[in-house]
Every structure is written in C-alpha cells, then in structure tokens.
Amino acid sequence: MTNQFILHIDMNSYFASVEQQANPFYRGKPVGVCAYLSPKGCIIASSKEAKKVGIKTGCLVSEAKKLYPGVILVKNEPAKYRSTTEKIFKILSDYTERIEPYSIDEAFLDLTGYIKNFQQGEKIALEIKNRIKKEMGEWLTCSIGLSWTRFLAKFASDICEKDNCLIIDSIKKMEQIFSQVKITEAWGIKQRMERRLNQLGIFTLLDLKNFPVSNIMQALGKPGYYLWANANGIEIEGVRTQEEILPKSIGHSYCIPKQTNDLKYLSAVLMKLCEKTGRRLRESGLEAQGICSGYSLKYGGGYFKSQKTAEPLFTTEEIFKAAYNLILQNPPETKVYMLAVSVTRLKPLAGQLNLFYKAKNKNLCLALDQINDKFGEYTVFSGRMWGMGEQAHDRIGFRKSIAILSKIDQTIYEKEQI
Ligand SMILES: [Mg+2]
C-alpha cells in the first residue's frame, strides 16, 4: 500500500437526473433520455425509476413504451449536460488541481498531499456529495469511491450503492470485497476476459490477486500483468490531468475524387477539412499553435510542411489561412489526389479552466458549431465550401477522439448505429 489517495466520482443516471432536476414533474417517475424520439430512437440514459421497470440504456423507444406505457421520453440536450458537468467540475476543482475528467459524468481526483488519511478523504467525499446537491440540485446524486489506486477508486464507486460512498482503505478490506463480487464487476474485465481467466483457474478477484504473476503474464502478456497489478493494489497509471492526456495533434485528410491541381477546388476541400479539424479542436476546448498541411500527387511525390504559428489557432478561418498559406508556398504543379491538414502544439484554451468553459471572444465560432450540431453538419459554413456537397464527410464516431465534451455526442451517435 502506498500513501496515495484517489477519489472517483460517478454521477448516478446522469442525463436522466439532470432532466429530473430541470423539471420537477419528471421526478420520481420513469424517464428515458433518447437520442431521437422516433420509435427506432434509443434510450441513452434512463432514470432509476425507469431502470426499475426494465428500461435500460440501449432500449428502443418503442420497446420502452411497451415496458412502461407511461414512460416520460425526453430528447437529449447535450448542451444542458455539458453545462451541468462544467459546474460539477468547478466544485471538484476546489479539492485538488489534479483532476482527470474521465467522461461527461465521471472524474478522478488525486487528493494525495491534501489529506493524511482515509477519514479525511471520507469527509471530502461527503462534502462533495452535499455540495453538488445543494449547489446543483437535490436530484443530482453520485457514487464515490476512495482508495489508494485509480483502479480501486473506480472499482469502489462502480460497486458502491447509488448516492453513496465506498472506501477501500486496506488490503484486508480489498480482499474481503474481492471475495464477494463477480470478476466481471471489475473495471475492464468483460465476459471474454472472464472466460480466459476461468481457463487459468481464476474465478474471483481474490484468485486473480493471488495468482502467480509470471504465470498470468505468460498466458495473457502485458494485459495480464495490468490485471494482476490492479488486483494487487499496485498503481499502473495514476490520475492524469487534462494537460497530460492532451492529443499531440488533431487533423483530417481526404482522398479527393476529382484529382486536379485547380487551387480554387483544392482550397474548398481544404476549407472543409479545416472546418472538421476546427470543430474537433473546439469541442476539446483546445487551441493550437502549430499547423501542418500538404498534399500527395497522383503521379508520385507530394509536399507536406509544418510550422509553428505566431498566433494561436482556434477558428476554422484561422486554421484555413495558416494551412492554405503553407500550400501556397509550394502550389501543386500536377494532379493532387490527397489533401491533409492537422493542428499541432495543442493546449487548453488560454486562461480557462480545463475544458469546461466557453470562450468569450470566440463565441461566434462556437455558436456556429452549435447550429451545426443542432441542424446537421454544414448547415452554416464558409462561402468557400459552397459546392463541396457531400465531399469530406464528417467521420465523428468512427475515430476515437480524446474530447471529453464530444464523447457524449459520439455516444449518442454510436448508440444510434445499434
Ligand atoms: Mg454515471
């Protein structure tokens, strides 16, 4: 055991609770937050009352109505959940600057150095719970896990009762809990892994803890070591702040169907790539201080250049100007088949706390993003993109983005694919 103190907080039935907080008529009733209200739309979050009648995440709207005809179905409002998260994270930031936003409704807090023992940690956990209820609304409850590793803290909040707090403060307590829960309750162990562990004779987390590490590494490799270390209370990753998990770059490339070196056409494609790049940048609450752009030529060769920029890049227009400038330094002389752009040297937007804020002087850009969020991609866009139509489709949902804020949209998107 080390003297680390990690807290994991997980909001209960988050989107549904936010809706119940916003509308008193929804409270105490089965509520399903849906991606779309059409019969084929699916539930992305259900209230605890809805869960009781069997309406779970992933359930179709038509199924939910069959399960409980009186169910209240609400279309999701990402902006509402984001602003609530922003406020909750502000409360959390009063306790440590080492916060890892894990998802829209979960975070890790590293309290090491701020507290001396788990009793003090418990006090903080209860205070956080009370402050959220008091400052945000009584309907917003959470589960909190507290332990000495990131894994154990998350494990504790996962198995903890709703609106409660579970502390794993000793090996003895850890072993006692490990002997009582199913192995698949552990963070990251799904049925497939369970089967492989069963084959090794590991049936409980306690078995996993006591298994010879060399044997498990032989059978499962590095992931085997991680499982074993987690079950032995050995820290693997620790809490990673926003700065530490920043991506190195954000960018898009596109193989253009109409291969040409016509700069007017290429600049329109480039603008669209910059718009997509810019949107991901803004969704992540980041700005860039570097640009990279270029092209590949149909008959071999190409040109790519990167540059540090004097001013930070944030808007699509800024990204486009920087990217197009690089290309103009060496315009293609023969047909281009691929264009690419990426922004580099990323950092959280200046003067702002983490990613949960709105930039004041960049509101127009964010407003345009919101309109496009609401009414579909490219409802509003730069004149330069006219005539681009369906080219350079938005691929959100297909690639894993680090953006916590965009995670919710991706979740919605991915669930819609079921
Ligand atoms: Mg949750």
Residues whose N, C-alpha, C, O or C-beta is under 5 A from the ligand:
A	BS01	MG	D10 M11 N12 S13 Y14 D105
